[in-house]
Amino acid sequence: MMATTHVFTGLAVVAPIAYFVPEFAVVLGVGAILGGLAPDFDLVFAHRRTLHFPVAGLAVAVPAVAVTAAAPSSLTVGLAAFAVVAWLHAASDAIGGGLEMDPWNDRTERAVYDHVRRRWIRPRRWIRYDGAPEDAAVAGTLAVPALVVFEGWLAAAITGGLVVSLVYALLRRRLIAWTPDWLE
């Protein structure tokens, strides 16, 4: 899935909390955005292995939520949002395609690495590849609750992310032809 789809997933998860506890809306939004993006910083390392924790991430997310429930503050709420969304990002990569630049060719059975079992989780391909039409549809759908709840610069960032998602989805299959050989 696109990084923006992961961000919109996280924002959709925290939107109800932000609606009912508006004093934490900004930290929830920032935590969700950063948590949705952070696992993909491993693109320069071993992508979907270095910073993706689809199973082990739950061991961080659950205590973070528990601490937040016991002692809600801007810090605990933001960290919990980050931990939950980063875990959701890693776990949901298994529903997409594989790691290759052109996953529509279904060449690999590696979606995301499970550090607990020390093996790769296979791609389910419910969303065939990042930027697929169904990925854009999911991103657009998940952006709606965030656009309803969040205001100001967060709403502007969500709108910008939605535009980027749609443009990327329109160009995704062409991008592989435009990619320099050394990146493949």
MODELLER restraints for C-alpha pairs under 7 A, 6 or more apart:
rsr = mdl.restraints
at = mdl.atoms
rsr.add(forms.Gaussian(group=physical.xy_distance, feature=features.Distance(at['CA:1:A'], at['CA:93:A']), mean=6.62, stdev=0.5))
rsr.add(forms.Gaussian(group=physical.xy_distance, feature=features.Distance(at['CA:1:A'], at['CA:96:A']), mean=5.92, stdev=0.5))
rsr.add(forms.Gaussian(group=physical.xy_distance, feature=features.Distance(at['CA:1:A'], at['CA:127:A']), mean=6.95, stdev=0.5))
rsr.add(forms.Gaussian(group=physical.xy_distance, feature=features.Distance(at['CA:1:A'], at['CA:129:A']), mean=6.29, stdev=0.5))
rsr.add(forms.Gaussian(group=physical.xy_distance, feature=features.Distance(at['CA:1:A'], at['CA:130:A']), mean=4.11, stdev=0.5))
rsr.add(forms.Gaussian(group=physical.xy_distance, feature=features.Distance(at['CA:1:A'], at['CA:131:A']), mean=6.75, stdev=0.5))
rsr.add(forms.Gaussian(group=physical.xy_distance, feature=features.Distance(at['CA:1:A'], at['CA:135:A']), mean=6.19, stdev=0.5))
rsr.add(forms.Gaussian(group=physical.xy_distance, feature=features.Distance(at['CA:2:A'], at['CA:130:A']), mean=4.85, stdev=0.5))
rsr.add(forms.Gaussian(group=physical.xy_distance, feature=features.Distance(at['CA:2:A'], at['CA:131:A']), mean=5.97, stdev=0.5))
rsr.add(forms.Gaussian(group=physical.xy_distance, feature=features.Distance(at['CA:3:A'], at['CA:36:A']), mean=6.80, stdev=0.5))
rsr.add(forms.Gaussian(group=physical.xy_distance, feature=features.Distance(at['CA:3:A'], at['CA:37:A']), mean=6.03, stdev=0.5))
rsr.add(forms.Gaussian(group=physical.xy_distance, feature=features.Distance(at['CA:4:A'], at['CA:139:A']), mean=6.94, stdev=0.5))
rsr.add(forms.Gaussian(group=physical.xy_distance, feature=features.Distance(at['CA:4:A'], at['CA:161:A']), mean=6.22, stdev=0.5))
rsr.add(forms.Gaussian(group=physical.xy_distance, feature=features.Distance(at['CA:4:A'], at['CA:165:A']), mean=6.45, stdev=0.5))
rsr.add(forms.Gaussian(group=physical.xy_distance, feature=features.Distance(at['CA:5:A'], at['CA:138:A']), mean=7.00, stdev=0.5))
rsr.add(forms.Gaussian(group=physical.xy_distance, feature=features.Distance(at['CA:5:A'], at['CA:139:A']), mean=4.60, stdev=0.5))
rsr.add(forms.Gaussian(group=physical.xy_distance, feature=features.Distance(at['CA:6:A'], at['CA:36:A']), mean=4.97, stdev=0.5))
rsr.add(forms.Gaussian(group=physical.xy_distance, feature=features.Distance(at['CA:6:A'], at['CA:89:A']), mean=5.54, stdev=0.5))
rsr.add(forms.Gaussian(group=physical.xy_distance, feature=features.Distance(at['CA:7:A'], at['CA:32:A']), mean=6.46, stdev=0.5))
rsr.add(forms.Gaussian(group=physical.xy_distance, feature=features.Distance(at['CA:7:A'], at['CA:33:A']), mean=5.13, stdev=0.5))
rsr.add(forms.Gaussian(group=physical.xy_distance, feature=features.Distance(at['CA:7:A'], at['CA:36:A']), mean=4.30, stdev=0.5))
rsr.add(forms.Gaussian(group=physical.xy_distance, feature=features.Distance(at['CA:7:A'], at['CA:37:A']), mean=6.57, stdev=0.5))
rsr.add(forms.Gaussian(group=physical.xy_distance, feature=features.Distance(at['CA:8:A'], at['CA:139:A']), mean=6.24, stdev=0.5))
rsr.add(forms.Gaussian(group=physical.xy_distance, feature=features.Distance(at['CA:8:A'], at['CA:142:A']), mean=5.39, stdev=0.5))
rsr.add(forms.Gaussian(group=physical.xy_distance, feature=features.Distance(at['CA:8:A'], at['CA:143:A']), mean=5.22, stdev=0.5))
rsr.add(forms.Gaussian(group=physical.xy_distance, feature=features.Distance(at['CA:9:A'], at['CA:142:A']), mean=5.86, stdev=0.5))
rsr.add(forms.Gaussian(group=physical.xy_distance, feature=features.Distance(at['CA:10:A'], at['CA:32:A']), mean=5.03, stdev=0.5))
rsr.add(forms.Gaussian(group=physical.xy_distance, feature=features.Distance(at['CA:10:A'], at['CA:33:A']), mean=6.99, stdev=0.5))
rsr.add(forms.Gaussian(group=physical.xy_distance, feature=features.Distance(at['CA:10:A'], at['CA:36:A']), mean=6.32, stdev=0.5))
rsr.add(forms.Gaussian(group=physical.xy_distance, feature=features.Distance(at['CA:10:A'], at['CA:85:A']), mean=5.08, stdev=0.5))
rsr.add(forms.Gaussian(group=physical.xy_distance, feature=features.Distance(at['CA:11:A'], at['CA:29:A']), mean=6.25, stdev=0.5))
rsr.add(forms.Gaussian(group=physical.xy_distance, feature=features.Distance(at['CA:11:A'], at['CA:32:A']), mean=5.62, stdev=0.5))
rsr.add(forms.Gaussian(group=physical.xy_distance, feature=features.Distance(at['CA:11:A'], at['CA:146:A']), mean=5.66, stdev=0.5))
rsr.add(forms.Gaussian(group=physical.xy_distance, feature=features.Distance(at['CA:12:A'], at['CA:142:A']), mean=5.89, stdev=0.5))
rsr.add(forms.Gaussian(group=physical.xy_distance, feature=features.Distance(at['CA:12:A'], at['CA:143:A']), mean=6.94, stdev=0.5))
rsr.add(forms.Gaussian(group=physical.xy_distance, feature=features.Distance(at['CA:12:A'], at['CA:145:A']), mean=5.67, stdev=0.5))
rsr.add(forms.Gaussian(group=physical.xy_distance, feature=features.Distance(at['CA:12:A'], at['CA:146:A']), mean=5.68, stdev=0.5))
rsr.add(forms.Gaussian(group=physical.xy_distance, feature=features.Distance(at['CA:14:A'], at['CA:28:A']), mean=6.31, stdev=0.5))
rsr.add(forms.Gaussian(group=physical.xy_distance, feature=features.Distance(at['CA:15:A'], at['CA:145:A']), mean=6.46, stdev=0.5))
rsr.add(forms.Gaussian(group=physical.xy_distance, feature=features.Distance(at['CA:15:A'], at['CA:146:A']), mean=5.81, stdev=0.5))
rsr.add(forms.Gaussian(group=physical.xy_distance, feature=features.Distance(at['CA:15:A'], at['CA:149:A']), mean=6.10, stdev=0.5))
rsr.add(forms.Gaussian(group=physical.xy_distance, feature=features.Distance(at['CA:18:A'], at['CA:24:A']), mean=6.09, stdev=0.5))
rsr.add(forms.Gaussian(group=physical.xy_distance, feature=features.Distance(at['CA:18:A'], at['CA:25:A']), mean=4.39, stdev=0.5))
rsr.add(forms.Gaussian(group=physical.xy_distance, feature=features.Distance(at['CA:18:A'], at['CA:28:A']), mean=6.73, stdev=0.5))
rsr.add(forms.Gaussian(group=physical.xy_distance, feature=features.Distance(at['CA:19:A'], at['CA:149:A']), mean=5.96, stdev=0.5))
rsr.add(forms.Gaussian(group=physical.xy_distance, feature=features.Distance(at['CA:24:A'], at['CA:74:A']), mean=6.51, stdev=0.5))
rsr.add(forms.Gaussian(group=physical.xy_distance, feature=features.Distance(at['CA:27:A'], at['CA:74:A']), mean=6.27, stdev=0.5))
rsr.add(forms.Gaussian(group=physical.xy_distance, feature=features.Distance(at['CA:27:A'], at['CA:77:A']), mean=6.85, stdev=0.5))
rsr.add(forms.Gaussian(group=physical.xy_distance, feature=features.Distance(at['CA:27:A'], at['CA:78:A']), mean=4.95, stdev=0.5))
rsr.add(forms.Gaussian(group=physical.xy_distance, feature=features.Distance(at['CA:28:A'], at['CA:77:A']), mean=6.47, stdev=0.5))
rsr.add(forms.Gaussian(group=physical.xy_distance, feature=features.Distance(at['CA:28:A'], at['CA:78:A']), mean=5.36, stdev=0.5))
rsr.add(forms.Gaussian(group=physical.xy_distance, feature=features.Distance(at['CA:28:A'], at['CA:81:A']), mean=5.81, stdev=0.5))
rsr.add(forms.Gaussian(group=physical.xy_distance, feature=features.Distance(at['CA:31:A'], at['CA:78:A']), mean=4.74, stdev=0.5))
rsr.add(forms.Gaussian(group=physical.xy_distance, feature=features.Distance(at['CA:31:A'], at['CA:79:A']), mean=6.34, stdev=0.5))
rsr.add(forms.Gaussian(group=physical.xy_distance, feature=features.Distance(at['CA:31:A'], at['CA:81:A']), mean=4.94, stdev=0.5))
rsr.add(forms.Gaussian(group=physical.xy_distance, feature=features.Distance(at['CA:31:A'], at['CA:82:A']), mean=4.36, stdev=0.5))
rsr.add(forms.Gaussian(group=physical.xy_distance, feature=features.Distance(at['CA:32:A'], at['CA:81:A']), mean=5.30, stdev=0.5))
rsr.add(forms.Gaussian(group=physical.xy_distance, feature=features.Distance(at['CA:32:A'], at['CA:82:A']), mean=5.29, stdev=0.5))
rsr.add(forms.Gaussian(group=physical.xy_distance, feature=features.Distance(at['CA:32:A'], at['CA:85:A']), mean=5.74, stdev=0.5))
rsr.add(forms.Gaussian(group=physical.xy_distance, feature=features.Distance(at['CA:34:A'], at['CA:82:A']), mean=6.26, stdev=0.5))
rsr.add(forms.Gaussian(group=physical.xy_distance, feature=features.Distance(at['CA:35:A'], at['CA:82:A']), mean=4.15, stdev=0.5))
rsr.add(forms.Gaussian(group=physical.xy_distance, feature=features.Distance(at['CA:35:A'], at['CA:83:A']), mean=6.34, stdev=0.5))
rsr.add(forms.Gaussian(group=physical.xy_distance, feature=features.Distance(at['CA:35:A'], at['CA:85:A']), mean=4.93, stdev=0.5))
rsr.add(forms.Gaussian(group=physical.xy_distance, feature=features.Distance(at['CA:35:A'], at['CA:86:A']), mean=4.29, stdev=0.5))
rsr.add(forms.Gaussian(group=physical.xy_distance, feature=features.Distance(at['CA:36:A'], at['CA:85:A']), mean=5.57, stdev=0.5))
rsr.add(forms.Gaussian(group=physical.xy_distance, feature=features.Distance(at['CA:36:A'], at['CA:86:A']), mean=5.44, stdev=0.5))
rsr.add(forms.Gaussian(group=physical.xy_distance, feature=features.Distance(at['CA:36:A'], at['CA:89:A']), mean=5.95, stdev=0.5))
rsr.add(forms.Gaussian(group=physical.xy_distance, feature=features.Distance(at['CA:38:A'], at['CA:86:A']), mean=6.71, stdev=0.5))
rsr.add(forms.Gaussian(group=physical.xy_distance, feature=features.Distance(at['CA:39:A'], at['CA:51:A']), mean=4.88, stdev=0.5))
rsr.add(forms.Gaussian(group=physical.xy_distance, feature=features.Distance(at['CA:39:A'], at['CA:52:A']), mean=5.34, stdev=0.5))
rsr.add(forms.Gaussian(group=physical.xy_distance, feature=features.Distance(at['CA:39:A'], at['CA:86:A']), mean=6.34, stdev=0.5))
rsr.add(forms.Gaussian(group=physical.xy_distance, feature=features.Distance(at['CA:39:A'], at['CA:90:A']), mean=6.93, stdev=0.5))
rsr.add(forms.Gaussian(group=physical.xy_distance, feature=features.Distance(at['CA:42:A'], at['CA:48:A']), mean=6.85, stdev=0.5))
rsr.add(forms.Gaussian(group=physical.xy_distance, feature=features.Distance(at['CA:42:A'], at['CA:50:A']), mean=5.71, stdev=0.5))
rsr.add(forms.Gaussian(group=physical.xy_distance, feature=features.Distance(at['CA:42:A'], at['CA:51:A']), mean=5.63, stdev=0.5))
rsr.add(forms.Gaussian(group=physical.xy_distance, feature=features.Distance(at['CA:48:A'], at['CA:112:A']), mean=4.99, stdev=0.5))
rsr.add(forms.Gaussian(group=physical.xy_distance, feature=features.Distance(at['CA:48:A'], at['CA:113:A']), mean=6.25, stdev=0.5))
rsr.add(forms.Gaussian(group=physical.xy_distance, feature=features.Distance(at['CA:49:A'], at['CA:112:A']), mean=6.28, stdev=0.5))
rsr.add(forms.Gaussian(group=physical.xy_distance, feature=features.Distance(at['CA:49:A'], at['CA:113:A']), mean=4.98, stdev=0.5))
rsr.add(forms.Gaussian(group=physical.xy_distance, feature=features.Distance(at['CA:52:A'], at['CA:90:A']), mean=4.94, stdev=0.5))
rsr.add(forms.Gaussian(group=physical.xy_distance, feature=features.Distance(at['CA:53:A'], at['CA:87:A']), mean=6.38, stdev=0.5))
rsr.add(forms.Gaussian(group=physical.xy_distance, feature=features.Distance(at['CA:53:A'], at['CA:90:A']), mean=5.63, stdev=0.5))
rsr.add(forms.Gaussian(group=physical.xy_distance, feature=features.Distance(at['CA:53:A'], at['CA:114:A']), mean=6.52, stdev=0.5))
rsr.add(forms.Gaussian(group=physical.xy_distance, feature=features.Distance(at['CA:53:A'], at['CA:115:A']), mean=6.77, stdev=0.5))
rsr.add(forms.Gaussian(group=physical.xy_distance, feature=features.Distance(at['CA:54:A'], at['CA:87:A']), mean=5.92, stdev=0.5))
rsr.add(forms.Gaussian(group=physical.xy_distance, feature=features.Distance(at['CA:54:A'], at['CA:90:A']), mean=4.63, stdev=0.5))
rsr.add(forms.Gaussian(group=physical.xy_distance, feature=features.Distance(at['CA:54:A'], at['CA:91:A']), mean=4.09, stdev=0.5))
rsr.add(forms.Gaussian(group=physical.xy_distance, feature=features.Distance(at['CA:54:A'], at['CA:114:A']), mean=6.18, stdev=0.5))
rsr.add(forms.Gaussian(group=physical.xy_distance, feature=features.Distance(at['CA:55:A'], at['CA:114:A']), mean=6.27, stdev=0.5))
rsr.add(forms.Gaussian(group=physical.xy_distance, feature=features.Distance(at['CA:55:A'], at['CA:116:A']), mean=6.75, stdev=0.5))
rsr.add(forms.Gaussian(group=physical.xy_distance, feature=features.Distance(at['CA:56:A'], at['CA:115:A']), mean=6.93, stdev=0.5))
rsr.add(forms.Gaussian(group=physical.xy_distance, feature=features.Distance(at['CA:56:A'], at['CA:116:A']), mean=6.40, stdev=0.5))
rsr.add(forms.Gaussian(group=physical.xy_distance, feature=features.Distance(at['CA:57:A'], at['CA:87:A']), mean=4.93, stdev=0.5))
rsr.add(forms.Gaussian(group=physical.xy_distance, feature=features.Distance(at['CA:58:A'], at['CA:87:A']), mean=6.22, stdev=0.5))
rsr.add(forms.Gaussian(group=physical.xy_distance, feature=features.Distance(at['CA:60:A'], at['CA:83:A']), mean=6.53, stdev=0.5))
rsr.add(forms.Gaussian(group=physical.xy_distance, feature=features.Distance(at['CA:61:A'], at['CA:80:A']), mean=6.48, stdev=0.5))
rsr.add(forms.Gaussian(group=physical.xy_distance, feature=features.Distance(at['CA:61:A'], at['CA:83:A']), mean=4.88, stdev=0.5))
rsr.add(forms.Gaussian(group=physical.xy_distance, feature=features.Distance(at['CA:61:A'], at['CA:84:A']), mean=4.83, stdev=0.5))
rsr.add(forms.Gaussian(group=physical.xy_distance, feature=features.Distance(at['CA:61:A'], at['CA:87:A']), mean=6.94, stdev=0.5))
rsr.add(forms.Gaussian(group=physical.xy_distance, feature=features.Distance(at['CA:64:A'], at['CA:79:A']), mean=6.97, stdev=0.5))
rsr.add(forms.Gaussian(group=physical.xy_distance, feature=features.Distance(at['CA:64:A'], at['CA:80:A']), mean=4.82, stdev=0.5))
rsr.add(forms.Gaussian(group=physical.xy_distance, feature=features.Distance(at['CA:65:A'], at['CA:80:A']), mean=5.33, stdev=0.5))
rsr.add(forms.Gaussian(group=physical.xy_distance, feature=features.Distance(at['CA:67:A'], at['CA:76:A']), mean=6.98, stdev=0.5))
rsr.add(forms.Gaussian(group=physical.xy_distance, feature=features.Distance(at['CA:68:A'], at['CA:76:A']), mean=5.11, stdev=0.5))
rsr.add(forms.Gaussian(group=physical.xy_distance, feature=features.Distance(at['CA:68:A'], at['CA:77:A']), mean=5.71, stdev=0.5))
rsr.add(forms.Gaussian(group=physical.xy_distance, feature=features.Distance(at['CA:68:A'], at['CA:80:A']), mean=6.77, stdev=0.5))
rsr.add(forms.Gaussian(group=physical.xy_distance, feature=features.Distance(at['CA:93:A'], at['CA:111:A']), mean=6.36, stdev=0.5))
rsr.add(forms.Gaussian(group=physical.xy_distance, feature=features.Distance(at['CA:93:A'], at['CA:112:A']), mean=6.28, stdev=0.5))
rsr.add(forms.Gaussian(group=physical.xy_distance, feature=features.Distance(at['CA:94:A'], at['CA:111:A']), mean=5.26, stdev=0.5))
rsr.add(forms.Gaussian(group=physical.xy_distance, feature=features.Distance(at['CA:94:A'], at['CA:112:A']), mean=6.05, stdev=0.5))
rsr.add(forms.Gaussian(group=physical.xy_distance, feature=features.Distance(at['CA:94:A'], at['CA:121:A']), mean=6.52, stdev=0.5))
rsr.add(forms.Gaussian(group=physical.xy_distance, feature=features.Distance(at['CA:94:A'], at['CA:122:A']), mean=6.52, stdev=0.5))
rsr.add(forms.Gaussian(group=physical.xy_distance, feature=features.Distance(at['CA:94:A'], at['CA:123:A']), mean=4.93, stdev=0.5))
rsr.add(forms.Gaussian(group=physical.xy_distance, feature=features.Distance(at['CA:94:A'], at['CA:124:A']), mean=6.00, stdev=0.5))
rsr.add(forms.Gaussian(group=physical.xy_distance, feature=features.Distance(at['CA:95:A'], at['CA:123:A']), mean=5.92, stdev=0.5))
rsr.add(forms.Gaussian(group=physical.xy_distance, feature=features.Distance(at['CA:95:A'], at['CA:124:A']), mean=4.70, stdev=0.5))
rsr.add(forms.Gaussian(group=physical.xy_distance, feature=features.Distance(at['CA:95:A'], at['CA:125:A']), mean=5.53, stdev=0.5))
rsr.add(forms.Gaussian(group=physical.xy_distance, feature=features.Distance(at['CA:95:A'], at['CA:126:A']), mean=5.45, stdev=0.5))
rsr.add(forms.Gaussian(group=physical.xy_distance, feature=features.Distance(at['CA:95:A'], at['CA:127:A']), mean=6.35, stdev=0.5))
rsr.add(forms.Gaussian(group=physical.xy_distance, feature=features.Distance(at['CA:96:A'], at['CA:123:A']), mean=5.77, stdev=0.5))
rsr.add(forms.Gaussian(group=physical.xy_distance, feature=features.Distance(at['CA:96:A'], at['CA:124:A']), mean=5.92, stdev=0.5))
rsr.add(forms.Gaussian(group=physical.xy_distance, feature=features.Distance(at['CA:96:A'], at['CA:125:A']), mean=4.45, stdev=0.5))
rsr.add(forms.Gaussian(group=physical.xy_distance, feature=features.Distance(at['CA:96:A'], at['CA:126:A']), mean=5.79, stdev=0.5))
rsr.add(forms.Gaussian(group=physical.xy_distance, feature=features.Distance(at['CA:96:A'], at['CA:127:A']), mean=4.65, stdev=0.5))
rsr.add(forms.Gaussian(group=physical.xy_distance, feature=features.Distance(at['CA:96:A'], at['CA:128:A']), mean=5.59, stdev=0.5))
rsr.add(forms.Gaussian(group=physical.xy_distance, feature=features.Distance(at['CA:96:A'], at['CA:129:A']), mean=5.80, stdev=0.5))
rsr.add(forms.Gaussian(group=physical.xy_distance, feature=features.Distance(at['CA:97:A'], at['CA:103:A']), mean=5.79, stdev=0.5))
rsr.add(forms.Gaussian(group=physical.xy_distance, feature=features.Distance(at['CA:97:A'], at['CA:111:A']), mean=6.41, stdev=0.5))
rsr.add(forms.Gaussian(group=physical.xy_distance, feature=features.Distance(at['CA:97:A'], at['CA:123:A']), mean=5.23, stdev=0.5))
rsr.add(forms.Gaussian(group=physical.xy_distance, feature=features.Distance(at['CA:97:A'], at['CA:124:A']), mean=6.77, stdev=0.5))
rsr.add(forms.Gaussian(group=physical.xy_distance, feature=features.Distance(at['CA:97:A'], at['CA:125:A']), mean=4.76, stdev=0.5))
rsr.add(forms.Gaussian(group=physical.xy_distance, feature=features.Distance(at['CA:97:A'], at['CA:127:A']), mean=6.68, stdev=0.5))
rsr.add(forms.Gaussian(group=physical.xy_distance, feature=features.Distance(at['CA:97:A'], at['CA:128:A']), mean=5.09, stdev=0.5))
rsr.add(forms.Gaussian(group=physical.xy_distance, feature=features.Distance(at['CA:97:A'], at['CA:129:A']), mean=4.72, stdev=0.5))
rsr.add(forms.Gaussian(group=physical.xy_distance, feature=features.Distance(at['CA:98:A'], at['CA:108:A']), mean=5.77, stdev=0.5))
rsr.add(forms.Gaussian(group=physical.xy_distance, feature=features.Distance(at['CA:98:A'], at['CA:109:A']), mean=6.37, stdev=0.5))
rsr.add(forms.Gaussian(group=physical.xy_distance, feature=features.Distance(at['CA:98:A'], at['CA:110:A']), mean=5.49, stdev=0.5))
rsr.add(forms.Gaussian(group=physical.xy_distance, feature=features.Distance(at['CA:98:A'], at['CA:111:A']), mean=4.69, stdev=0.5))
rsr.add(forms.Gaussian(group=physical.xy_distance, feature=features.Distance(at['CA:98:A'], at['CA:123:A']), mean=5.72, stdev=0.5))
rsr.add(forms.Gaussian(group=physical.xy_distance, feature=features.Distance(at['CA:99:A'], at['CA:110:A']), mean=6.47, stdev=0.5))
rsr.add(forms.Gaussian(group=physical.xy_distance, feature=features.Distance(at['CA:99:A'], at['CA:111:A']), mean=6.09, stdev=0.5))
rsr.add(forms.Gaussian(group=physical.xy_distance, feature=features.Distance(at['CA:101:A'], at['CA:176:A']), mean=6.71, stdev=0.5))
rsr.add(forms.Gaussian(group=physical.xy_distance, feature=features.Distance(at['CA:101:A'], at['CA:184:A']), mean=6.71, stdev=0.5))
rsr.add(forms.Gaussian(group=physical.xy_distance, feature=features.Distance(at['CA:102:A'], at['CA:176:A']), mean=6.74, stdev=0.5))
rsr.add(forms.Gaussian(group=physical.xy_distance, feature=features.Distance(at['CA:103:A'], at['CA:129:A']), mean=5.80, stdev=0.5))
rsr.add(forms.Gaussian(group=physical.xy_distance, feature=features.Distance(at['CA:104:A'], at['CA:128:A']), mean=6.51, stdev=0.5))
rsr.add(forms.Gaussian(group=physical.xy_distance, feature=features.Distance(at['CA:104:A'], at['CA:129:A']), mean=6.37, stdev=0.5))
rsr.add(forms.Gaussian(group=physical.xy_distance, feature=features.Distance(at['CA:109:A'], at['CA:122:A']), mean=4.89, stdev=0.5))
rsr.add(forms.Gaussian(group=physical.xy_distance, feature=features.Distance(at['CA:109:A'], at['CA:123:A']), mean=6.03, stdev=0.5))
rsr.add(forms.Gaussian(group=physical.xy_distance, feature=features.Distance(at['CA:110:A'], at['CA:120:A']), mean=5.52, stdev=0.5))
rsr.add(forms.Gaussian(group=physical.xy_distance, feature=features.Distance(at['CA:110:A'], at['CA:121:A']), mean=6.05, stdev=0.5))
rsr.add(forms.Gaussian(group=physical.xy_distance, feature=features.Distance(at['CA:110:A'], at['CA:122:A']), mean=5.01, stdev=0.5))
rsr.add(forms.Gaussian(group=physical.xy_distance, feature=features.Distance(at['CA:110:A'], at['CA:123:A']), mean=6.18, stdev=0.5))
rsr.add(forms.Gaussian(group=physical.xy_distance, feature=features.Distance(at['CA:111:A'], at['CA:120:A']), mean=6.72, stdev=0.5))
rsr.add(forms.Gaussian(group=physical.xy_distance, feature=features.Distance(at['CA:111:A'], at['CA:121:A']), mean=5.67, stdev=0.5))
rsr.add(forms.Gaussian(group=physical.xy_distance, feature=features.Distance(at['CA:111:A'], at['CA:122:A']), mean=5.17, stdev=0.5))
rsr.add(forms.Gaussian(group=physical.xy_distance, feature=features.Distance(at['CA:111:A'], at['CA:123:A']), mean=4.60, stdev=0.5))
rsr.add(forms.Gaussian(group=physical.xy_distance, feature=features.Distance(at['CA:112:A'], at['CA:120:A']), mean=5.72, stdev=0.5))
rsr.add(forms.Gaussian(group=physical.xy_distance, feature=features.Distance(at['CA:112:A'], at['CA:121:A']), mean=5.43, stdev=0.5))
rsr.add(forms.Gaussian(group=physical.xy_distance, feature=features.Distance(at['CA:113:A'], at['CA:119:A']), mean=5.96, stdev=0.5))
rsr.add(forms.Gaussian(group=physical.xy_distance, feature=features.Distance(at['CA:113:A'], at['CA:120:A']), mean=4.33, stdev=0.5))
rsr.add(forms.Gaussian(group=physical.xy_distance, feature=features.Distance(at['CA:113:A'], at['CA:121:A']), mean=5.93, stdev=0.5))
rsr.add(forms.Gaussian(group=physical.xy_distance, feature=features.Distance(at['CA:114:A'], at['CA:120:A']), mean=5.77, stdev=0.5))
rsr.add(forms.Gaussian(group=physical.xy_distance, feature=features.Distance(at['CA:114:A'], at['CA:121:A']), mean=6.48, stdev=0.5))
rsr.add(forms.Gaussian(group=physical.xy_distance, feature=features.Distance(at['CA:127:A'], at['CA:134:A']), mean=6.12, stdev=0.5))
rsr.add(forms.Gaussian(group=physical.xy_distance, feature=features.Distance(at['CA:127:A'], at['CA:135:A']), mean=5.99, stdev=0.5))
rsr.add(forms.Gaussian(group=physical.xy_distance, feature=features.Distance(at['CA:131:A'], at['CA:168:A']), mean=6.20, stdev=0.5))
rsr.add(forms.Gaussian(group=physical.xy_distance, feature=features.Distance(at['CA:131:A'], at['CA:169:A']), mean=4.19, stdev=0.5))
rsr.add(forms.Gaussian(group=physical.xy_distance, feature=features.Distance(at['CA:131:A'], at['CA:172:A']), mean=5.67, stdev=0.5))
rsr.add(forms.Gaussian(group=physical.xy_distance, feature=features.Distance(at['CA:132:A'], at['CA:169:A']), mean=5.99, stdev=0.5))
rsr.add(forms.Gaussian(group=physical.xy_distance, feature=features.Distance(at['CA:133:A'], at['CA:169:A']), mean=6.48, stdev=0.5))
rsr.add(forms.Gaussian(group=physical.xy_distance, feature=features.Distance(at['CA:136:A'], at['CA:165:A']), mean=6.43, stdev=0.5))
rsr.add(forms.Gaussian(group=physical.xy_distance, feature=features.Distance(at['CA:136:A'], at['CA:166:A']), mean=6.14, stdev=0.5))
rsr.add(forms.Gaussian(group=physical.xy_distance, feature=features.Distance(at['CA:136:A'], at['CA:169:A']), mean=6.19, stdev=0.5))
rsr.add(forms.Gaussian(group=physical.xy_distance, feature=features.Distance(at['CA:140:A'], at['CA:162:A']), mean=6.65, stdev=0.5))
rsr.add(forms.Gaussian(group=physical.xy_distance, feature=features.Distance(at['CA:147:A'], at['CA:155:A']), mean=5.70, stdev=0.5))
rsr.add(forms.Gaussian(group=physical.xy_distance, feature=features.Distance(at['CA:147:A'], at['CA:158:A']), mean=6.91, stdev=0.5))
